[in-house]
Amino acid sequence: MRPDDWHLTEDVEDFLARAGDFLRSRPGTHIMQLTWAERVRTRGADAFGTAAPVFGVLEQAGEVQATFYRLPPRALGLSPLSPEQADSLAARLAALGHSLTSVSADHGTATAFAEAWQRHTGATPKLRDTRLRLYRLGTLTPPEPHPAGRGRVLGEQDLEQVMFWCGEFAKAVGEAVTIDADSWAGTRYADKRYTLWETPDGTPVSVAGMNPLIGGQVQVDVVYTPAHLRGHGYAAAVTAEVSRAALAAGAREVVLFADLSNPTSNALYQRLGYRTLTDWAAYDFS
């Protein structure tokens, strides 16, 4: 395998024309590839920074074997790679003078690339403490007992409330992002549909979001309950609500990420019918 077997492009339409079928063949493990390519396609290449995005496709004998995307200064994102494929990509990017801050992928792929990048550049990789698990929905099992209340889908008229809840979520997970009316359109939160769980008197107690349908798949993303309201089943109820909505929207697969340091949320998702797809890792380079 040669490093120049990787085709690099700044044109997301070219990337999707080459790799779209490959990505949709395993939408779960390609969730980040599909999501970010669609965001660039719909929002434009300049929506995520001044540097142009870069997409890559590994093709051999006319067949796509692997892909990557990079939206500087964000992490390099990879489809599952063998150690040989990871080494060839690291060699290609190093030869082109790319400077990487981090890489994110399934754990095996991220580790293989981090080691390859160190060999080719001397950069020292450091595994992030946050460990994620990617789940895929099997059979949805609504929570029992079901908390009193109902889910309410938030619309354009609820933007202030949406921004408040997303800001609280971002602070809870340690995400350094500004969320206000001026910055909203450029955040990763802007393309989701949100549902609030409200108690019978209309008090909002939990929120869940879901990404648009991409490649036959929906990602449930942003599930948050304020600390003082946890333990009442609200997160389970609102997650089941958006999972059901995703299926009703035509999703063949529904996926979500969970922080492995939070056993409560992982157990909750499993009770709802989510099953482990893969573990995720990120390495930072110094």
PAFILUM-903391 format. One record per residue: x, y, z of N, C-alpha, C in turn. Coordinates in steps of 0.1 Angstrom, whole numbers, plus 2048, in hexadecimal, padded with zeros to 3 digits. Each point is the difference from the previous one (the first is absolute). Example, Ala and Ser with C-alpha at 12.3 -4.5 7.8 and 13.67 -1.06 7.14 Angstrom:
# PAFILUM-903391
8847C784E7F780C80080980C800;7FC80B7F980980B8007F880B808;
***
This chain:
# PAFILUM-903391
8097F48007F780C80080980C800;7FD80A7F780880C7FF7F880C806;8088098067F980C8057F88087F5;8057FF7F47F88087F57F47F87FB;7FD7F58077F37F97FD7F4809806;8048098097F68098067FD80C7F6;7F38017FD7FC80C7F87FB80A809;80680C8007FC80B8097F980B7F8;7F68068067F880A7F97FA80A80A;7FE80D7FC7F980A8087F28017FC;7FC7F87F67F28007FB7F87F5806;7F68048097F87F68077F87F87F6;7FB8077F57F87F87F68087F57F9;80D8037FD8097F67FB8027F580A;80280380C8027F680B7F37F7801;7F48068007F47F88017FE7F87F4;8038057F47FE7F87F48097F4800;80C8018058097F58017FD7F680B;7FD80680C7FF7F880C7F27FE806;7F68067FA7F38008067FA7F2802;8017F87F67FB7F28018077F880B;80D8028008097FA80B7FB80480E;7FF80D8027FC80580D7F27FB804;7F78007F67F27FC8047FF7F1801;80A7F87FC8007F28028017FC80E;8078088088017FE80F7FE80E807;7F48058007FE80D80580380280E;7FF7F680980380180E80F804802;8097F87FB80E80280280580C7F8;7F88057F680480B7F87F880D804;7FA80080C7F780A80580780E7FF;80C80280480680D8008048047F2;8047F77F78038037F27F38067FA;7F57F98017F48037FA7FB80E805;80180280D7FA80C80780880C7FB;80D80080180880C7FD8008027F1;8007F67F87FF8037F17F38067FD;7F57FC8067F38067FE80080F805;80680280B80080E8058088097F7;80B7FB7FA8088097F77F88017F3;7F97F67FC7F88017F37F580A802;7F980080B7F480980280480E804;80A80180880480D80680A8087F8;8087F87F880B8067F880E7FE807;80A8007F880D7FC80480680A80A;7FB80D80080680A8097F880280D;7F77F78027F780180C8087FC80D;80B7F97FF8067FA80C80F805802;80380B7F980D8068028068057F3;80B8078018068067F58087F67F7;8057F58068077F67F87F67F67F9;8047FC7F47F77F87F97FF7F2806;7F57F98007FF7F28048077F77F6;8057F58058067F67F77F97F3802;7FD7F97F57FA7F380180A7F67F8;8007F48058087F67F97FA7F37FE;8037F97F57FB7F37FD80B7F77FC;8017F48068097F67FC7FA7F67F7;8058007F37FA7F87F680B7F67FB;7FC7F37FF8087F67FA7F87F77F7;8057FE7F47F97F87F67F28057FE;7FE80D8007F48067FD7F67FF80C;8047FC80B7F77FF80C80480880B;7F780780780380880C8037F780C;80B8028068047F880C7FE80880D;80280D7FF80080880D7FF80F7FC;7FD80880A7FE80E7FE80580880C;80280D7FE80380980B7FA80E7FD;7FE80880A7FC80E7FE80880880A;80380D7FD8068098097FB80E7FE;7FB80680B7FB80E7FF80880880A;80C8057FB8098088097F880B808;80280280D80A7F98087FB7F4807;7F47FA7FC7FB7F58068087F37FE;7FD7F58078077F47FF7FF7FA7F2;80A7F87FD8007F77F47F67F5804;7F67FD7F77F67F68038027F47F6;8007F48048047F57F87F57F5800;7FE7FA7F47F87F48008097F4806;7FB7F58038087F580480C7FD7F7;80C7FF80580C7FE7F88087F4806;8067F87F780A7F780580D807803;8097FA80880D8078038078047F3;8007F87F68068037F37FA80C7FA;7F38018007F980B7FA80380D808;8007FF80D80380B80980E8057FD;80A7F77FE80D8047FD8018077F3;7F97FB7F68018077F37FA80E800;7F58018087FA80E801809809807;8067FC80B80980880880C8047F7;8057F77F880B8037F77FC80B7F6;7F47FE7FA7FB80A7F67FF80E806;7F980180C7FD80D80680D806804;80A7F980680C8058048088057F4;8007F97F58078047F47FB80D7FA;7F38028027F980C7FB80180C80A;8077FE80C80280A8097F4803809;7F77F78027F480380980580080E;7FA80980880380080E7F37FD807;8007F58087F47FB80680080380F;7F58058057FE80280F7FB7F3807;7F87F87F97FA7F58067FA7F77F5;7FC7F48057FA7F67F77F47F9808;7F57FD7FA7F57FA8067FA7F57F7;7FE7F58067FB7F47F97FC7F5809;7FC7F47FB7FF7F580980D7FD806;8007FA80C80C7FF80880C7FA7F9;7FE7F57F980B7F97F98068097F5;7F78067F98058097F580880C805;7FA80780A80680B80680E7FD805;8017F580780D7FB80580A7FD7F5;7FC7F97F68097FD7F580580D7F9;7F78097FE80480C7F9809809809;7FD80180D80880880980F7FA800;8017F380180D7FA7FF8078037F3;7F97FF7F58068027F380480F7FF;7F880980580380E7FF80C804808;8027F980B80C80280880C7FB7F8;7FF7F57FA80B7FA7F880480A7F5;7F78067F98028087F480480E803;7FB80580C80280E80380880380D;8007F680980680280D7F780680A;7F48047FC7F68068097FC7F580B;7FE80580C7FD7F780B7F17FF802;7FA7F47FF7F18008027FD7FE80E;7F58068047FB7FE80E7F17FC7FF;7FC7F58067F37FB8007F7809809;7F58057FB7F78088097FA7F780A;7FD80680C7FA7F980B7F27FC7FD;7F98097F87F27FD7FD7FF7F47F6;7F97F68057FE7F47F77F17FF7FD;7FD7FE7F37F37FF7FB7FC7F27FB;7F47FD8007FB7F47FA7F58037F7;8017FB7F47F58027F67F67F5800;7F48038027F57F68017F78017F4;7FA7F57FC7F67FF7F57F37FA806;7F58067FD7F37FB8057FC7F37FA;7FD7F78097FA7F37FC7F08027FF;7FA7FA80A7F18018027FE80A80B;7F980B7FC7FD80B80A7F77FA80B;80480280C7F97FC80C7FD80C809;7F48067FF7FD80C8088027FD80F;80380B8088037FE80E7F37FC808;8027F880A7F67FC80980680180E;7FA8078097F38087FE80380D7F8;7F68057FA80280C7F77FD80C808;80980A8017FD80C8087F48087FB;7FA8078087F48087FC80580C7F8;7F98037F680380C7F88007FC7F1;8068087F87FF7FE7F180D8067FA;8027FB7F380B8067F87FA80B7F8;80880B7FE7FB80B7F880C8047F6;7FD7FF7F380A8037F6802810800;80C80480080380F8008018047F1;7FA80C7FD8008067F380880C7FF;8008077F580780C7FE7FD80B80B;7F48008047FC80A80A8067FD80E;8067F48028067FD80C80F801801;8068087F680E8007FF80780480D;7FB80A80780680480D8017F480A;7F57F88008007F580980A7F57FB;8007FE7F380A7F67FB80E804803;80380D7FE80E8058038037FE80E;7F78038098027FE80F8047F2803;7F87F77FB8027F280480D7FA7FA;8038047F380C7FC7FA80C806807;7FF80C80580B8068088027F980D;7F57FC8078027F880C8067F37FD;7FC7F97F58067F37FD80F8027FD;80480B7F880E8027FD80880280D;7FB80880980780280C8027F3808;7F57F88008017F380880A7F67FA;8028007F380A7F77FA80E8077FE;80180C80480D8077FF8048047F2;7F58037F88038047F280180F7FF;80C8047FB80380F7FF7F98057F4;7F48068017F98057F57F780C804;7FF80A7F87F780B8037F37FE7F9;7F58008077F37FE7FB7F780C802;7FF8087F67F780B8017FA8037F2;7F880A7FF7F98027F380A8037F4;80B80680480A8047F58087F37FC;8037F78098097F57FD7F87F37FC;7F38008037F77F47FF8027F97F3;7FE8077F58007FA7F380D7F87FD;80B80480680C7F97FD8047F5809;7F77FD80A8037F58097FB7F37FB;8057F58067FB7F37FD7F27FD805;7FB8098087F37FE8067F48057F7;8048087F67F58077F87F87F87F7;8057F47FC7F97F87F67F87F5807;7FE80080D7F97F68077F1804802;7F87F68037F28028048007FC80F;7FA8088088007FE80F7F27FD805;8007F780A7F47FD80780280280F;7F880780780080280E7F67F7807;8047FA80B7F77F98087FA80A80B;7F38018007FA80980A7F77F8809;80080580D7F77FA80A7F28047FD;7F67FA8077F28047FD7FD80E801;8078088087FE80E8018078097F6;8077F97F78078077F580F804803;8057FB80C80E80380380A7F87F8;8098067F980A7F87F880A7FA809;8037F37FF8097F980980B7F87F9;7FF7FE7F380A7F87F97FF8037F1;80B7FF7F98008037F18087F57F9;7FC7FE7F48087F77F77FF8057F2;80A7FF7F88018057F28037F47F7;7FD8027F38037F67F68048077F4;80B7FB7F98058057F47F67FD7F4;8028077F57F77FC7F48037F27FC;7F67FB7F88027F27FA80B8017F5;80A7F880280C8007F78037F27FD;8007FC7F38047F27FC7F77F6807;7F38038027F77F68068027FF80F;80780980680380080E7FE80D808;7FC7FF80C7FF80C8098087FE80C;80880A80480780080C7F980880B;7FD7FA80B7FB80780C80C807806;7FF80D80180C8088057FB80B808;80680180C7FC80A80B7F47F9808;8047FA80B7F67FC80980480580E;7F780880680580880C7F4802809;8037FD80D7F780380B80880780B;7FB80C80580780680B8027F780C;80C8028068037F680B7F67FF80B;7F980B8037F67FF80B7F37F97FC;7FF7FD7F37F37FA7FB8037F17FC;80C7FB8028037F27FB7FA7F680A;7FF7F47FB7FB7F58087F17FE7FF;7F98087F87F17FF7FF7FC7F97F2;8097FC7F87FC7FA7F37FE8097F5;80380D8027FD80A7F58097FE7F4;80D7FD8028097FE7F57FC7F47F8;7FC7F58077FB7F47F97F48037F7;7F78088067F48037F98028087F3;80980B8028028087F48097FA7F6;8097F78048087F87F67F87F77F9;7F67F98077F77F77F97F78087F6;7FC80C8047F88087F78078037F3;80D8058018078047F48047F37F8;8037F58068037F47F97F47FB7F8;7F48018067F47FD7F97FD8097F4;80380D8027FF80A7F58097FD7F5;80C7FC80380A7FC7F67FC7F57F8;7FA7F68067FB7F47F87F48047F8;7F78098057F58057F98048087F4;80C8078018058087F58067F77F5;8017F38028057F77F580E7FB803;80580280C80E7FC8038007F0800;8097FB7F98037F18018097FD80C;80880A8038087FE80C80080D808;8017FE80E80080B80980C7FE809;80980A80180C7FE80880280C80A;8087FD80A80480B80980D7FD807;80780A80480C7FE8087FD80280F;8087F98087FF80280F80E800806;80180880A80D8018078017F480A;80A7F87FE8027F480880280280F;80480D80380280380E7F3802807;7F58007F97F28028067F97F37FF;8017F780A7F97F37FF7F1801800;7FA80B8067F28028007FA8027F2;8068087F87FB8037F38027F37F7;80B7F98018037F47F87F57F6803;7FD7FE80D7F67F68047F28047FB;7FE80D8007F38057FB7FE7FD7F2;80A8037F77FF7FD7F27FE7F17FD;8077F88087FF7F27FE7F27FB803;7FA80680B7F27FC8037F68047F5;80380B7F97F88047F68017F87F3;80A7F77FF8027F87F580D8037F7;80880980580C8037F980B7F6803;8077FC7F580B7F580280D8067FB;80B7FB80680D8057FD8047FE7F1;80480A7F98057FF7F3810800800;80680A80680E80180180480A80B;80C7FF80580580A80980880A7F8;80080D80580680B7F980B806808;80A8067F980B80680780580C7F8;80780980780680B7FA80E802806;80A8037F780E80380580380F7FC;80680780980680D7FD80F7FF7FD;8058087F780E8007FC80780C806;80C7FE80580880B80580D7FF7F8;
***
